């Protein structure tokens, strides 16, 4: 006889323990469930060309590109598309630079995202790592020295708005000014703003750092699942105008130009992005960002009050802290053996922060009893108290 068990969904674990990686979860879209789960939607080819098919959401995709283009001062000729993630967006920008300038060198800070090395490798461009300052920002003096060492070559500089460890913001206007000083005209300045781009752009004028197209960027990518709560990985790559090196030849099979990295692309993610951006508007997202900053300030203060080593840069969601060990619950704090992090994304509950701080406080004062595996010669694993 065949035994049957009740169908169960996958166990994704307790969301509260996942504090180390950015992913907003406060916005949901039940009204899109039928479209997202019941329709094939394929945005194959250029988003500004419908192509042969009708099962696409390219109109929504173009809305998203223009909404974000306006936020980052791209101008009326903005071009871009919805990607599978920020890595694909950065790869598109690096490939555009290498196509325009085959002798290009890619420059990125030591704190930049790990995928930049992959993008440089895929286009066979040398990668130069630039030192960072005490705040994790690209050091412009070191960048100057690196650019002078490669004088005569085209430069593709990848600036970061929201580094992975401390959420630092590189000085994009300073990078552009440095290139002007060195008379580097064959250049690209790509901004990886996956995490912090939208919330930083929504700060008041006096607090907003200059990193958009008005500051000298030539391309920019923002993530959808990190701050915008699309709940599935995606991103948007933006240019102030369609890249001149793009092959605009129509592909007969799809009825569109092949201007994107991937061929078939999700038609569902533009719907989620449009629902987030248009549904919340600038004011709604500004409020979401401020709540996250307030929670990060609260978490930072709570850690300091118990004496746990911690740091936080201004206006960030991210707190770095001394990496704990032997906690009674499976907190995911990422980092390495010395430093962990908490990222207070929209959807993180203050109660979770309180639980973590309580566990750290108990650990700090030796009040936690944790099983520690230890063989006694007979296969037994006795327990001892953590000290």
N, C-alpha and C positions, 0 to 999 in steps of 0.2 A: 504494500500500500504506500502510495506517495503522500508524504506529509506536506501540508501547506501552512505557511505562516502568514500572518497579516502583513501587508505591504507597509514598509516604513520608509520614510524619506531619509536622506543622508544626514548624518550627525555632523554639524559644522562647528560644534563646540560652543562655549560660552563667549559671546561677543565682548563682554566686559574685559576679558583678559588680553585682548588684542589691542594694545595701546601704542605699539611702536611704529605702525605703518599707516600712512595717510589714506583714509577712505571715508568720505562722508556717507552717512546712512539715515539722515533725518528726513529726506524727501523720498516719497514713494509715489508710484503711478499706477494704481489699480485700474484706472479707467483706460489705460493702454494695454491691459492684459490680453485682450482678444487679438489686437494687432501684433503684439510682441510674440505671443505664443501660438498664434493661429495663422499667420501669413508669412510667406516667403517674400522678403523685401531686399532687393539687391541693387545697390547704387554703383553699378559697374561703370568705370570710366570717369570722365571729367564731370564734376558736380554741376557745372554751368551748362552742360549739354545733356538733354534728356536721353538721347539715344533711341534705340529701337523699342525697348521694352516699356511697359507701363507699371510694373511691380517695383517701383522705387519711391524714395522719399527725397529726391534731390531738391525740391522746392524748400522743404524744411531744412535741408543741409545748407542751402544758400542763405536762408534766414539766419541760421546759427553763425555762419561765417561773417555776415554783415553786422550782426549784433556785437560779436566780439571784436570785429575790425573797428567799429565805432568806439568801443571801450579803450582800445589801444592806439587810437589815432592813426589808423591805416589809410584813411581817405576813401573817396568814392570808388576807386578802382580795385579795392581789396579782392584778393583771390586766395583760395585755400580749400581745404576739404576735411572731412571727419575721418580720422585715422583709427587704427586699432589701439593706439596708445601713444604716449609722448615719444617713445623710442622710435616709432615709425616716422613721426613728425620731424624729429631731429635728423634721422637718416635721409629724409626727403631734402632737407635744407643742405646737408653736407654733400649729397649727390648733386644738387643744383650748383653748389660752389665748385665742385670738382669738374662738372661738365663745362661750366663757364671758364674755368681756369685750371687746366690739367696739372699745373705745377703747384697747386694749392697745398699749404701746410695748415693743419687743424691745431688750434690752440684751445686748451681748456684748463681750468684750475684744478688743483689737486683735490678739491672738494666737489668737483662736478660729478654728474651721474655716471655710473659705470658703463652705460651703454654708448657713450661717446667714443670710447676706444673701439667698440665694435663697428660703429658707423665709419670711422676713419679706415679701419681695416677693410671694410667691404668696398670702399672706393679706392683702395690702395694709396691712401694719402698718409704722410707721416703725421704723427701726433706728438705735440709738445705739451708737457705738463707745466703749468705756471704755479708758482708758490701762492699761498694765501696769507692774509694778515691775521692778526690776533682774533678777528671776528669772523673768520672763515671766508672772507671775500677775496676775490682775485686781487693779487698784489700788482698794481699798475707799474711799479718800478721794475719788477721782475718781468712783466709782460713786455715792457719797453726793451729790456736787454735781450729777451728771446726774439723779438721782432727784428732788432738790429742784427742779431746773429744770422738771420735768414733774409737779409736785405736783398730785394729784387724778386723774391717769391711772392705769389699771391697769398693772402691770409684769410682763413676762415676762423673767426674767434667765436667760441661758444660761451656766452655769458649765462650765469645761472641766477634765477630769481626763486629762491627757496631751496638751498642746498639740502641734501638728504639727511645730514646729521644735525645741523643747527638752524636750517632755514635762513641762511644768510642771503643777501641780495648783492650781486655784483654791480659795479658802477658802470652802467651801459653808456651813459653820456661821457664819462671819463675815458672809456675805451674808444669811443668814436673820436673824441678830441685828440687822444694819443695817436690814432691812425692819421688824423689830419696833420698833426705836428710832424710826423715821420713821412708825410706825403705818400701814404700807402693808398693808392686809388683802386688797385685791384684787390678788393676786400669784400668780405661778407661778415656781418655780425648777427649771429643767430642767438635768440634768447630762449633758453629752456626755462619756461615759467610754469612748469607742470603743476606744481603745488600752489605756489603763492601768487601767481600772476593775477587772477581775478580778485582775490581779497585785497591785495596790495593796490591794485588799480582803483579800488573803490574807497580807499582812504581819502580823507579831506585833502584839498590841494596842498596845504602846508606840510602834511605828513606823508604824502604820496611820493615814493622815489621815482625818478625818471628812468624808465626802462623800455618804453614802447617805441613805436616808429618815430615819434617826435624826438626821441633821444638818440636816434641813430641806428636802431635795429633795422635789419633787412629781412628778417623772418622771425617768427615767434610761435611757440607751441604752448598750449595749455591743456591740462588733463580734464577729462569729464568726470571720472569716478573719484578723484581726490577731493575737490571742494564742491563740485556741482551736484554730487550725489546721484549720478546716473545708475549706480548699482551694478554696472558692468563696465569693464575696461574700455576706454576710448579716449580720444584727444582731438584737438583741432589745430592744424598747422595753418598759419596765416602769412601772407606776403602783401605788401602795399599795392602790388600789381602782379599780373600774371608773369612768371619768370620768362624772360626773353628766350632762354635756351630750350624751352619746352618744345617737344615735337607735337605739332598741332595736326598732324595727318590723321584723318578720320579712319578708324578701324572698321572695315565693312561689317565684321561679325557683330559688333556692339553698337555701331552708329555713333561713335563718340571718339574723341581723342584719348589716348592712353597717357594721362598726365599724373597719375597717382602711383605710389609704390606697389600697392596690391592691385589685383585686377578686380575680382568681385569684392565688394565691400558691404558691410552691414548697412541695411536700410532701417534697422531698428534704433541704432544709437542716435541718429539725428533726431528722431522723435523724442527720445529721452532728454537730449540736450535742449531741444526747443521747449519742452515742457518745463525744464528747470529754469532756463534763462528768461523765457517770456512769461512763465507763470509767476516767478518771484520778482522779476524786474531788478533794477539796480538797488532799489531801497530794501527789498526783501533779502537780497544777498549781502547787502551791507550790514543788516541786522544780524544775519547768521554769522558773518565773520566776526562781528564785535562780541557776540556771545562766546565764540570760541576763544577769542583773545582774553576775555574776562575769566574764562575757565582756566586757561593756561596761567594767568597771573595768580589765580587762586591756588592752583596746584604747586606752582613755584614757591609761593609763600608758605604753604602747608609743609613742603619738604624742608624749607629753611627753618621753620619753627621746631621741627624735631631734630635738627642738626644734620640732615642728610645732604651731602655735597651736591649742588645743583647749579645750573646756569640757564639763562634765557635771554635771548636778544630782544630788543624792543619790537612790538607789534607782531610777534610770532605766535603760532599755535604750538611751537615745539619747545620742550624742556629737556635738557640733557641732565643726567644724574649719574652718580657713581653706581656702577653695575652691582646689584645685590646678588647674593647666592643663597641657596637653601631657604627659599620662601615657601610657605605652606600651600600656596595656590599657584597654578601654572601661568603666571604673568608673562606675557611676551613683550620684552622691552628692547629687542633687537640689539644693534651695536656690536661691541666686542667684549672681551673679558674685563675691560676697565670702565667702559661708558655705555649706558643704555639711554633710552629716550622715551618720552611720552609725547604723543602728538594729539592735542585736544581738538580733534575734528568735530564738525557738527554731527551730532548723534552720540558723542561720548557723554556719559552721565556723570554729574558731580559725585554721586554716590560711589561710582567705581573708583574715582580718585581717592575718596575717603577710605575705601577698603584697602587700596594699595598703600596709602600712607600709614594706615594702622599696622599693616603687615611689616612695613619697613621699620616703623617705630619699635615694634616688638622684636624684630631682628636686631636692631641697633642695641637694644637693652637685654638681649639674651633670653627673651621670654618665649621663644619658639621651640617646640619639640618636634623634630623632623626625623623620619626614618633615614638612616645612613647605611647603605649596604656594606657589610663587612663579613668576610668568611671567618669562621672560628675553627676550621680544620675538619668539621663534620658536615659541611654544607649548610649549616644554619646561618641566618643573616640577622643577628641581634640588632636592636635599635639603641641609639644613644641620643642624648640631647645635643642639639646644636648649640655652640657657644659663640 
